[in-house]
Amino acid sequence: MKKNNTIRVKEGSGNVFADLGFPNPEREQLKARLTLQIYRLIKHRGLTQAKAGAILGIRQPHVSGLMRGQSGNFSVERLMDFLTSLGQDVEITVRPTSKRHGGVSLVLG
């Protein structure tokens, strides 16, 4: 008897947090993207986690969590503060949506 090796594939929504049923998926996706940008800046500058912690005003173990993509301990506002501490401008734009409900997006420069 042959096994059915068919793999079912479902097209994602573009937000893995929504696809997995997380509460507040837009916020979780925003936090993930902000955390990724923080990671990239720390790596690009060659900062140690201790030095990055001094710049961000947090302890090294929290930097370690950020570097592993763990943003759950920090609010969106705190992550934006980290970016400004790393010399980045953070801009928030509000405009009418063409959809039924608004959304959140992040443009990285």
ChimeraX attribute file (.defattr): number of C-alpha atoms within 10 A of each C-alpha:
attribute: neighborCount
match mode: 1-to-1
recipient: residues
	/A:1	3
	/A:2	4
	/A:3	5
	/A:4	6
	/A:5	6
	/A:6	6
	/A:7	6
	/A:8	5
	/A:9	6
	/A:10	7
	/A:11	6
	/A:12	10
	/A:13	9
	/A:14	9
	/A:15	12
	/A:16	14
	/A:17	17
	/A:18	16
	/A:19	13
	/A:20	10
	/A:21	9
	/A:22	12
	/A:23	10
	/A:24	10
	/A:25	16
	/A:26	17
	/A:27	17
	/A:28	20
	/A:29	19
	/A:30	16
	/A:31	24
	/A:32	20
	/A:33	19
	/A:34	21
	/A:35	26
	/A:36	18
	/A:37	16
	/A:38	23
	/A:39	17
	/A:40	13
	/A:41	17
	/A:42	18
	/A:43	14
	/A:44	9
	/A:45	10
	/A:46	11
	/A:47	13
	/A:48	14
	/A:49	20
	/A:50	16
	/A:51	16
	/A:52	24
	/A:53	18
	/A:54	13
	/A:55	13
	/A:56	19
	/A:57	12
	/A:58	15
	/A:59	14
	/A:60	17
	/A:61	12
	/A:62	17
	/A:63	25
	/A:64	17
	/A:65	14
	/A:66	21
	/A:67	18
	/A:68	12
	/A:69	17
	/A:70	16
	/A:71	22
	/A:72	13
	/A:73	10
	/A:74	14
	/A:75	13
	/A:76	17
	/A:77	10
	/A:78	14
	/A:79	23
	/A:80	20
	/A:81	16
	/A:82	21
	/A:83	19
	/A:84	13
	/A:85	14
	/A:86	16
	/A:87	10
	/A:88	14
	/A:89	11
	/A:90	12
	/A:91	9
	/A:92	8
	/A:93	7
	/A:94	7
	/A:95	6
	/A:96	7
	/A:97	9
	/A:98	7
	/A:99	7
	/A:100	6
	/A:101	7
	/A:102	11
	/A:103	9
	/A:104	11
	/A:105	13
	/A:106	14
	/A:107	8
	/A:108	9
	/A:109	6
